[in-house]
Amino acid sequence: MLREILITYSIYDAELGYVQGMNLITAILLYHIKSPEHTFWALVDLMEYRELRMIYVGNLEHLVSHGNRIDHLICTTLNSLYVHMLKLGVNSRCFLDGWILSLMSKIIPLEDMPSVLINFRKIGWNFIYQLILSFFKALKDCLLMAEE
């Protein structure tokens, strides 16, 4: 069923087609919605009306832009952690891109993803930014002790 939904979406939005990473979000939608038709339309809603599509287009400039905004939030909100990561040579893009592309499904338990998707629908990207920031806040002390 997942494959058929992704093929249908790639026909529906032929300009974009299928892009790696869409399968993660579609699989979560299908798992929770159960109906392939309703899953397809939920995907369309996220892609078209919640600006998820934008992170997959062109040379991924919107993905880079979201990553830069999150880096800026970490720098201004958790500066000591940001500086520590810089000292260690940690490039946040190594994990942020995957988190953004999957709407955090790479690290959020499957059973909690409906609330992530609902809040993303209601609030948009600011919800994802705050979710990522909350992860860093929760792990700040542990991360500051890291030496590599």
C-alpha positions as CSV (number, residue, x, y, z in Angstrom):
1,M,0.0,0.0,0.0
2,L,2.8,2.4,0.8
3,R,4.4,2.0,-2.6
4,E,1.0,2.7,-4.3
5,I,0.4,5.8,-2.3
6,L,3.9,7.1,-3.2
7,I,3.4,6.3,-6.8
8,T,0.1,8.0,-6.8
9,Y,1.5,11.1,-5.2
10,S,4.4,11.2,-7.7
11,I,1.8,11.2,-10.5
12,Y,-0.4,13.8,-8.6
13,D,2.6,16.1,-8.2
14,A,4.6,15.2,-11.3
15,E,6.7,18.3,-11.0
16,L,8.1,17.0,-7.7
17,G,7.6,13.3,-8.2
18,Y,9.0,11.0,-5.5
19,V,11.8,12.3,-3.3
20,Q,13.7,10.2,-0.7
21,G,12.3,10.8,2.7
22,M,8.7,11.1,1.7
23,N,8.3,7.4,2.5
24,L,8.9,8.0,6.2
25,I,6.1,10.5,6.6
26,T,3.8,8.6,4.3
27,A,4.4,5.3,6.3
28,I,3.6,7.0,9.6
29,L,0.4,8.5,8.1
30,L,-0.6,5.0,6.7
31,Y,0.2,3.3,10.0
32,H,-2.1,5.6,11.9
33,I,-4.8,6.3,9.3
34,K,-5.0,2.8,7.9
35,S,-6.9,3.9,4.8
36,P,-4.7,4.3,1.7
37,E,-7.0,7.0,0.2
38,H,-7.2,9.0,3.4
39,T,-3.4,8.6,3.8
40,F,-2.9,10.0,0.3
41,W,-5.0,13.1,1.0
42,A,-3.3,13.6,4.4
43,L,0.0,13.6,2.5
44,V,-1.3,16.1,0.0
45,D,-2.5,18.3,2.8
46,L,0.9,18.3,4.5
47,M,2.8,18.8,1.3
48,E,0.6,21.5,-0.2
49,Y,-0.9,23.4,2.7
50,R,1.7,22.9,5.4
51,E,4.7,23.7,3.1
52,L,6.3,20.3,3.6
53,R,6.8,20.1,-0.1
54,M,9.1,23.0,-0.1
55,I,11.9,21.1,1.7
56,Y,12.1,18.6,-1.2
57,V,12.3,21.0,-4.1
58,G,15.2,22.4,-6.0
59,N,18.6,22.2,-4.3
60,L,17.0,21.8,-0.9
61,E,17.4,25.5,-0.1
62,H,14.3,25.4,2.2
63,L,15.7,22.4,4.1
64,V,18.9,24.4,4.5
65,S,16.9,27.5,5.6
66,H,15.0,25.5,8.3
67,G,18.4,24.1,9.5
68,N,19.8,27.5,9.7
69,R,16.8,28.8,11.7
70,I,17.2,25.9,14.2
71,D,20.9,26.6,14.5
72,H,20.1,30.2,15.2
73,L,17.6,29.3,17.9
74,I,20.1,27.0,19.5
75,C,22.8,29.7,19.4
76,T,20.5,32.3,20.9
77,T,18.6,30.1,23.4
78,L,21.3,27.6,24.4
79,N,24.5,29.5,23.6
80,S,26.8,27.4,25.9
81,L,25.7,24.3,24.1
82,Y,26.1,25.9,20.7
83,V,29.6,27.0,21.5
84,H,30.4,23.5,23.0
85,M,29.2,21.8,19.8
86,L,31.3,24.2,17.7
87,K,34.4,23.4,19.8
88,L,33.8,19.7,19.3
89,G,33.4,20.3,15.6
90,V,29.8,18.9,15.6
91,N,28.0,19.9,12.5
92,S,24.3,20.0,13.4
93,R,23.4,19.5,9.8
94,C,24.4,15.9,10.1
95,F,21.3,15.2,12.2
96,L,19.1,18.2,11.7
97,D,18.4,17.5,8.0
98,G,17.2,14.0,8.8
99,W,15.1,15.3,11.7
100,I,13.5,17.9,9.5
101,L,12.9,15.6,6.5
102,S,11.2,13.1,8.7
103,L,9.3,15.6,10.8
104,M,11.2,14.2,13.7
105,S,9.9,10.6,13.1
106,K,13.5,9.4,13.2
107,I,13.6,10.1,16.9
108,I,10.0,10.3,18.1
109,P,8.3,7.0,19.0
110,L,5.7,5.9,16.4
111,E,2.9,6.0,18.9
112,D,3.6,9.7,19.6
113,M,3.8,10.8,15.9
114,P,0.1,11.6,15.6
115,S,0.5,14.5,18.0
116,V,3.5,15.7,16.1
117,L,1.6,15.6,12.9
118,I,-1.5,17.3,14.4
119,N,0.6,20.1,15.9
120,F,2.6,20.5,12.7
121,R,-0.8,20.9,10.8
122,K,-2.0,23.4,13.4
123,I,1.2,25.4,14.1
124,G,3.5,24.7,11.2
125,W,7.3,24.7,11.2
126,N,7.5,26.7,14.4
127,F,6.2,23.6,16.2
128,I,9.0,21.5,14.7
129,Y,11.5,24.2,15.7
130,Q,10.2,24.2,19.3
131,L,10.2,20.4,19.4
132,I,13.9,20.3,18.3
133,L,14.8,23.0,20.8
134,S,13.1,21.1,23.6
135,F,15.2,18.0,22.8
136,F,18.3,20.1,23.1
137,K,17.1,21.7,26.3
138,A,16.4,18.3,27.8
139,L,19.8,16.9,26.8
140,K,21.8,20.1,27.4
141,D,23.6,19.0,30.6
142,C,24.5,15.6,29.2
143,L,25.6,17.1,25.9
144,L,27.8,19.7,27.7
145,M,29.7,16.8,29.4
146,A,30.5,15.2,26.0
147,E,34.1,15.4,25.0
148,E,33.7,14.1,21.5
